[in-house]
């Protein structure tokens, strides 16, 4: 994952309900770059369903990181196949390495 801060941009939003983007609120939709300094965000239609899936920010081989609706982050560990001969120390190191990579997303 690579981070970048785009300064001095124009962001046009097309929202379903909210007139403005609310702080701490997660929105589903599409972000497009229109030109050098102009962006467009179009919020996805919910079709009357009020469940919002938490956006996945990191998706690794062993762990994933999601941003929850309450503003907190949650780490999920994938299932491990016990039929494969795994070196436990190596597995723990790989999980640790992915956690560090996922945590770089949180500023």
C-alpha positions as CSV (number, residue, x, y, z in Angstrom):
1,X,0.0,0.0,0.0
2,X,1.3,3.4,-0.9
3,X,0.1,6.6,0.8
4,X,-0.1,10.1,-0.8
5,X,-1.5,13.4,0.3
6,X,-3.2,15.4,-2.5
7,X,-3.1,19.1,-1.5
8,X,-5.2,21.9,-3.0
9,X,-7.7,19.8,-4.9
10,X,-11.3,20.3,-5.9
11,X,-13.5,17.4,-4.8
12,X,-17.0,17.2,-6.2
13,X,-19.4,14.9,-4.3
14,X,-22.6,13.3,-5.5
15,X,-24.2,12.0,-2.3
16,X,-27.4,9.9,-1.7
17,X,-28.4,11.4,1.7
18,X,-25.8,13.7,3.2
19,X,-25.1,17.1,1.7
20,X,-21.6,17.2,2.9
21,X,-19.1,14.5,3.9
22,X,-19.4,14.0,7.7
23,X,-16.3,13.6,9.8
24,X,-15.7,10.0,10.8
25,X,-18.3,8.7,8.5
26,X,-17.4,5.9,6.0
27,X,-19.0,6.2,2.6
28,X,-19.2,3.5,-0.1
29,X,-18.8,4.6,-3.7
30,X,-16.3,5.5,-6.5
31,X,-13.6,8.1,-6.4
32,X,-12.4,9.3,-9.8
33,X,-9.7,11.6,-10.9
34,X,-11.1,13.9,-13.5
35,X,-8.1,16.1,-14.1
36,X,-4.8,17.1,-12.5
37,X,-6.5,18.7,-9.4
38,X,-10.1,17.7,-9.7
39,X,-11.7,14.6,-8.2
40,X,-15.3,13.2,-8.2
41,X,-16.8,11.0,-5.5
42,X,-20.1,9.3,-6.2
43,X,-21.7,7.6,-3.3
44,X,-23.1,4.1,-4.0
45,X,-26.9,3.5,-3.8
46,X,-27.9,1.3,-0.9
47,X,-31.2,0.1,-2.4
48,X,-33.0,0.6,0.9
49,X,-30.7,-1.7,2.8
50,X,-29.2,-0.1,5.8
51,X,-26.3,-2.4,6.5
52,X,-23.0,-0.8,5.6
53,X,-20.0,-3.1,5.2
54,X,-16.9,-1.8,6.8
55,X,-14.3,-0.9,4.1
56,X,-11.3,-3.1,3.9
57,X,-8.1,-1.1,4.0
58,X,-5.6,-3.9,4.0
59,X,-6.0,-7.4,2.6
60,X,-2.9,-9.6,3.2
61,X,-2.3,-13.3,3.1
62,X,-2.8,-13.7,6.9
63,X,-4.6,-10.6,8.1
64,X,-7.0,-7.9,6.9
65,X,-7.7,-4.5,8.4
66,X,-11.1,-2.9,8.2
67,X,-12.3,0.6,9.2
68,X,-15.5,0.3,11.2
69,X,-18.5,2.6,11.2
70,X,-17.6,3.8,14.7
71,X,-14.2,5.1,13.5
72,X,-12.2,2.3,15.0
73,X,-10.1,-0.2,13.1
74,X,-10.4,-4.0,13.4
75,X,-7.9,-6.7,12.4
76,X,-9.1,-10.1,11.1
77,X,-6.9,-13.1,11.0
78,X,-7.5,-15.6,8.2
79,X,-8.0,-19.3,8.8
80,X,-4.9,-21.5,8.9
81,X,-4.9,-24.9,7.2
82,X,-3.5,-27.3,9.9
83,X,-2.8,-30.0,7.2
84,X,0.1,-27.9,5.9
85,X,3.4,-28.4,7.7
86,X,4.1,-24.9,9.1
87,X,7.0,-23.6,11.0
88,X,5.2,-21.8,13.9
89,X,8.0,-19.2,14.3
90,X,8.0,-18.4,10.6
91,X,4.2,-18.1,10.5
92,X,4.2,-15.8,13.6
93,X,6.9,-13.7,11.9
94,X,4.9,-13.4,8.7
95,X,1.8,-12.5,10.6
96,X,3.8,-9.9,12.6
97,X,5.2,-8.4,9.4
98,X,1.7,-8.1,7.8
99,X,0.4,-6.5,11.0
100,X,3.1,-3.9,10.8
101,X,2.3,-3.2,7.2
102,X,-1.4,-2.9,7.9
103,X,-0.8,-0.6,10.8
104,X,1.1,1.9,8.6
105,X,-2.3,2.8,7.1
106,X,-3.5,4.2,10.5
107,X,-2.0,7.7,11.0
